[in-house]
């Protein structure tokens, strides 16, 4: 296998376990794991990689279940060299590996309101990919453009329209890697923006299991969103509410649990497998549908193969 792989300056590791790279701490190995040294290293690698090789870009694993059998692909994870943040006027440019919280804080210090990113777990690449949002504002509302490396190594710039951003989703060709995003935020007073973020953090800590091993919201809210991802206030149906009404707050399977604090959060209580977590999620989906006729859709991305019997 090694004789078919391109030379790299970054890290290229076979059979790299992924469980320590996900917030839920589960999952098998990647066939290959690549952490590029810089943009040129990433471009050269993808250009030289045989076209039949599957590629899976991975962020910080905050919204991800890797199944116990691992991923039959080259997993690409961006690190140093892709986490820069700069502000010019009301425009903020952030590398895909920059943490959402860091971007919000840097922007606020410069008087730019991207406070909706402060409590979103994960990195900018994942936030763009999933059109992440909070408190009624979504990436689609603030995104100007993204830079991506295509599967054959070309650097391209895409508009939000080309990404077709919708509620918790976007359309990006297989194997393309987001490397940078540009946002435009409203101007604001730095002290007021910081105070708003502090209040958001306090509210989050009061209502969500932030000290547990979770991957953020498990299921999308069942209704009330437009095609652009903006919440429609005329709808109030929430995933946690229909889970509660089905009597599933605190439900368990193996080491997995629906959090007693917020029932739309899957928790690894300590020894859960990916199969436990996904199995409990599927049980919840089935029982909610039986109870209310509402079909819940996963917000957490699930990838890879189940463990062999």
C-alpha positions, 0 to 999 in steps of 0.5 A, a space after each residue: 500500500 505504501 508504494 501507491 501513496 504520495 510523499 508528504 511533509 505532514 503526518 501519514 499514519 496507517 490504522 490510526 485509532 480515531 476514538 481519542 479524536 472524537 468527543 464521544 470517545 468511540 470508534 475504530 481506526 481509519 485505514 489511513 490518517 493524514 494531517 497535512 503540514 500546510 495547504 500546499 501539502 494537502 493539495 499535493 497529497 490529494 492530487 497524487 492520491 489514486 482517484 479510487 481512494 475514499 477521502 473523509 475530512 474530519 474536524 475535531 469530532 464534536 458532532 461525530 460517531 465513528 462506528 466500531 469497525 472504523 473508516 475505510 478511507 483516508 481521514 484528513 484532519 487539519 491542524 496547525 497551519 489551518 487555524 488562523 483567524 484575522 479581522 479586517 473591518 467587519 470581515 473575519 477570515 478563519 481557517 477550517 481548523 479554528 475553533 468556533 468559540 475562538 473565532 467568536 471571541 476574536 471577532 468580538 474583541 474587534 467589534 464584530 458580532 459572530 457571537 452565535 458561534 460562541 457556544 457551538 462545539 467544534 471547528 469552522 470547517 464543520 460549522 460550515 459543512 453543517 450550517 451550524 447555528 444558535 440563537 436564531 443565527 446560522 452560518 448561512 446568515 454570515 458566510 461570504 465565501 469558503 475556500 476548498 481543496 478539491 479531490 484532485 488538489 485544486 484550490 477553489 472559492 465557493 459562494 454560500 449559494 454554491 454550497 446550497 446551505 440548508 438546515 444542518 446541511 450543505 452540499 459539498 462533493 465527496 472528498 473536497 476539504 474546506 480549508 478557510 471561510 470568510 464571514 461578515 458580521 454586524 459591527 458591535 461594541 466589544 464589551 457588549 458582545 463579550 457580555 452577551 457571550 458570557 450570558 450565552 455560556 451561562 445559559 448553556 451550562 445551566 441547560 446542557 450536559 457540558 461536563 459529560 461526553 456528548 456530541 451536541 444535539 443528537 437529532 434535528 428539530 422535527 419542524 419549523 425551519 426554512 430551506 435556508 436554515 432559518 428558524 420559523 418562530 411559528 413552529 415550536 416543535 423541539 426534538 427534546 420535547 418529543 423525546 420527553 413526551 415518549 418517556 425517553 429522558 434518561 433512557 440507556 443502552 449499554 454505556 449510552 444514555 439520553 441525558 437526564 439534563 437535556 434529553 436530546 443529548 446522547 452521553 457516553 457514561 464511560 464504557 459505551 461503544 459506538 454501537 451502544 450510542 447509535 443503537 440507543 439513538 435508533 431506539 429513541 427514533 423508533 419509540 418517538 415515532 410509535 408514540 407521536 408519529 414524528 420521525 426524528 432525523 440524526 444531527 450527529 454524523 455517523 460514519 464507518 463500519 460496524 465491528 465484525 461479529 
